[in-house]
Amino acid sequence: MHSDIELESLSVPVQRVLAKEAPAPVKLMAARGVIPGAKPGEIVIVISALASSEDPKLAETARATLGKLPAPILQGALTADLPGSVILELVRAYPNQHEVVTSVLRMPRIGTEALEALADAADERAGEIIATNEELMLKSPTVIEKLYMNKRVRMSTADRLVELAVRHDLELNIPAFAEAAQAIKNELIMEAAEEPYFDDVLFKEANHLGEQLKIDEKNPDTHEVDEEGEEKPKKEVIPLYAKLAQMTVSQKIRAATLGSAGERLILVRDPNRLVATAAVKSPLMRENEAAQISASRTVSDDVLRQIALNREFTRSYQVRINLVMNPRTPLTFATRFVPHLRDSDLRILSKSKNISAAIGQLVRQQMSRKEK
């Protein structure tokens, strides 16, 4: 039984059912929701307690019952003062039943774990319901993080939550939070008294195009170099490129954080430093993307710095050599990888005219040391 369920506060029939010595048939009937004399809230408490039983059959029966409670029982329970553990079981069973979401948010004993479960599973409407309770958001900032990272949550909701965090000096543990917070601040200054404009349809359409975009795993880039040496989007990428170009900075940052590889490979080249940095900080970023980006001479030094600082990416030899060869890589970081290059690559680099003079000198010094 959950530790926060106070047996002595429940009615006698319920105490008998939850007692250790209660007969197995009685407990099984209770797991099915049959408890004569018990109120709806108590019935849900009992079923929730039995759902964690060590008896597999009993626990399975209770979980099944919890997921299909009769409307009078569920509605009655939603007006009761339920323990936190029971609320958690309810939100797991009804994550997007909006009446349930609205009711449990009012319960005084709702805990962070239940709020996080709701935020993780929330659809667009449920996300909005949760986000409107600013008091709970401020008490449990991890819930803001969960909502922001949930792609089903509206862009306008996500932006409003970042703004809430910024106004109350909260530091959120989401990728590129500093960039998202700065974008929100900038937009608030620019919009002043005007109502902020958020196009959730645009965000969804761009995400759909990004997911539909077929990217070659061996050569996953969205750009190609033309005859003049300039990088330009490939023809099949242009519709997605156009969608992303219409977004606000904060929308681009969230797309860079949660979007597809195609979206990241476009946004990492965005002229706005906040957007480009958010793309390379995305938790969805993979090694093959890092290899493509580290070879690009149009990305900013901030982006290359983030790749150089990422131990997971720099385990790749291709990423390391790309960083050394890329003249836009900050010298402090590029020099770190020279001692780890193969002799054959050092010889090629020593004759290359496409690397910086400082790296060329370091390469020759490294060759000289190896020869000695």
N, C-alpha and C positions, 0 to 999 in steps of 0.2 A: 504494500500500500504506500502511496505517496506520503512523504514525511510531513507535508503541510496540511494534510487532512486530519482535523481534530475529531476523533471518533466520538468523544463525549458531547460534542455540540450537535450531533445528529440524533434523529429520533430513534426510539428503541428498536423498531423493525429493521432499520438500517444498521444499527450497531450489531444486531444478531447476524445479519447477512455477512458483515465484514469481519466478524469474530473468527479467530483461527480455527475454532472447533466447529464452525458452521458446516453442516453436511454438504457434500459435493453437489447433490441435485439442487439444493437451495441456491448455491452459488451459481450454478449453471442457469437456472431460471432467472436469477438476478442479472446475469450477463446478457440475457435476452430482453431485459427491461421490465421483467415482471417482479415487482416488489410491492405487495399489498400494503397500503397505509403510508407509502412514501410520497413526498412532494416531488414535482418535476426536477428541481435543483438537486435534491438528494439522489434521485434515480441516476442522473447524469454523473454525480460524484461517485456513486457505486460502480457504474459501468466503467468510468475512467480508471478507478482503482483496480478493477478486475482486468483491465486491458494490459496491465503490467504484471499480471500473475505469472508465477513460474510454471503453472500448468498450461501447456501450449494450446490445448483445446479450449480452455476457459478464456485465455487471452485473445485467441482468434475470434471466438464468439462475441466477446465484449467489443472488440474493434469493429467487427461487422455491424453490430447493433448501433454503435456510436456514429457510424457513417450514414445511417438511415433512420434516425430518430423520428418518431411521429411528430407532426407539427406542434400539437399542444404541449408535448414534453419539451421539445427544443425551445419553443417560445417561452414556456414557463421557466426553464433553466436560465435563459438569457436575462431574466429580471432578478435572478438570485445573486447573492454575494459568493461567487465561486472561488475556491482556492486557485492559486497560480498554476499548479500542475494540471488541474482540470481544464482551465482556460487553454493551456497549451494543447491538450488533447483535442479540444473542440476546434481550435484554429487549424490543426493538422487535418481534421476531418472535413472542415468547411472553409477552406482558405479563400475562396472567391464567392461565397454566398454573402452578398453585400449586407443583408440584414444582420447576419452573425457578426461580420466585421465591425459594423457600426456599434453593435451592442457590447461586444467584448472590449472595445476601446474605452468604454465608459466604466468598466469594472475596476474597482480600486486596487485589486490584487493582481492585475495583469503584469507579467514580468517581461524582461528584455528578451528572453528566449522566445516567448510567444510572439512578441512584436517582430522579431527578426524572421520568424517562420512566416508570418503574414506578409512581410515585405518581400521575402524571397519568392513567394508564390503569387503575389498580387498581379491581377490583370490591370488594365488601364483604370477602370473605375475604382477598384479596391485600393490601388496606389494613391489615387486622389483622396479617398476617404481617410486613409492612414495619415497622409501628409498634412491634412488640414488640422490635425491635433498637434499644434506646435509645442505645447507643454510636454507631451510625451516624447516628441522628437528631440527636444533639448535635454531631457533626462536620459535619453538613450541614443546618443549620436550614431551608434552602430546601425541603427534602423535607417537613418538618413543614407548611410553608406550602401546598405542593401537595396534601398529604393533607387538610388542613383545608378547602381550597376544592373538593375532589372530593366531589360530592353523593352518590356511591355509598359513600363511607366512613361507617362507623357513627358515630352521634352520640357514643356512649360512647368510641370511639377518638379522635375529634376532641377531645373534652373532656380525655381523658388526655394527649394531646399538648400541649395548651395548658398543662395542669398541669405537664408535664415542663419546658416552656419557662420557666414562672414559677419553678419550683424552682431552675433553673440560671441565672436572671437573663438569659434570652435575650429580645431584642426581635425579634418576628416582623413581617414585612412583609405583614400581612393586614389587610383593612379592619376597623376597630373592634377591633384587638388589645387595646388598653388596657381596653376595656369587657369583652371576653371574659375577659381575665386577672383583672379585678376580680371578675367573676361567679364564676369558679372559686374564687378566694380566699374569697369570702363563703360559697359552698356548702360548702367544706371546713370552715370554722369552724362552720357550722350543723349539719353532719352529724356532726362530731367522730368518734367511734369507729364510727358506723354505716356500712354499705356504701352508697356512692352509688347512687342509682336513676336509670337512664337508659332512656327508653322510645323505642327506635328505631322501633317500629311507629307510634307517635303522630307522630313527626317525619315519617315517610314519608306517612302518611295526610293530614297537614296540607298537605304539599307537593303531593300529588295534588289535593286540593280547590282549592288555590291556582291550580294550572295549569288546572283545569277551569272555574274561575270566569270568566265572560265579563264583561270590563270594557270599557265604552264608551271608545274612544280619545279622543273629544272631551271626555268628562267621566268620567275614569277613577277617580273616587273610590269608596271602599267605604262611605262614610258620607253621610248626608243630615241636613239641619237640620230639626228638628221645629218645631211651632207656637210653642214656648217658646224657640226659638233654640238649643236644645241639639243637639249632633251625636250621632247614633246610627247603628249599623251598618244597612245596607240589609237587607231580609228575606233576599235570596239569599246574603248574606254570613255570616249567623248561624252556619251549621254550621262554617265555617272559623274564625270568631271563637271559637267554643266549643272547638275543637281547640287553638288557640293558647293559650287561657286555661289549659289543663291543663299546659302545658310549664313546665319549670324556666327560670330566667333564662338559663342558658348555652345551653339548647336554643332559646329565643326569639332569642338573639343570632345563632346560626348560621342559623336560619330567616330572620331579617331580612337577613343578609348574602347568602345563597345562594338564597332563596326567590323566589316569584313577585311580581308587582306587587301582587296582592291581599294577600299576606302583609305586604309592606312597608307598605302604606297602613293596615293595622290596627296593626302593631307600632310604627309611628312615633308612634302616640298612646298607647303603653303608659305607664303611670304610672312605670315604672322607667326612670330616665334612661339607664342603660346600654343597655337594649333599644332605646329610641327613637333614641338617637344611632347605634347600629349600623345601624338601618334606613336612615337618611339617608346613611350612609357607604358603603352597598352599591355595589359596582362595577357592578351591574345597574340601578341607578336611572336613570331617563330624565327628560328635560326636562318632559314633560307631568305626571309624578308630582310633580316639584319645584314646578310651578305650582300643583297642587292643594294640596300640603302648605303652601306659603308663604301660601296664602289662609286656611288653617284657624286658628281662634282657640282651638283646644283643644290644639294641639301646644306643646311647651315652648320656652322661649327658646333652650335649647341646640340644638334641632333647627333653628330659624330661623337661628341663628348659623352652623351648618354649611352651610346653603344659601347664606347671604350670602358665605361664604368660598370657595365653589366657583365658580371663574371660568366653567366650562362652563355652569352653571345660570344665572348672572347675565348671560350674554349675551342671555338671553331678556328682552324688555321686560316681558312679563307677570309674570315672576318678580320683576323689580325693583319694579314698581309694587305688586305684592302685598306685598312686604316693607315698603314705605313705608306702606301702608295698614294693615298688621297691627299693632295696638297692643302685641303681645307681642314684636315684633322689637326686640332691644336697640337703644337709641337711637344708639349709636356706628355701627352698621351701617346702620340705616334712613336716617340723614342723608346717607350717601355717595351714595345713588341719587337724591335730590331734584334735584340740578342736571341730571340726565340725563332728566328727565321732560318730556313734550310740554306745550306751552302749554295745550292743551285740558284735559289731566288736572290741571295745576296749578290751573286755574280751578275745576274740580270739587272738588278737595281743599281749596281755600281756604274752601269753604262747608260742607265735611263736618263732622259732629259725631262721626264714628266713628273719627277719628284722634286721637292724643295732642296735647296742647296744644303741646308742643315742636315736633312735626312741623308742626302748623298754622302756627306762627310762622315756621318755616323756609321753608315753602311761600310764605307771603306776602312774605317777604324776597326769595326767588328771583324772584317775579313783579315785585317793585319794581325789582330789578336789571335785569331784561329790558326793562322799560318805559323805563328811563333809557338 
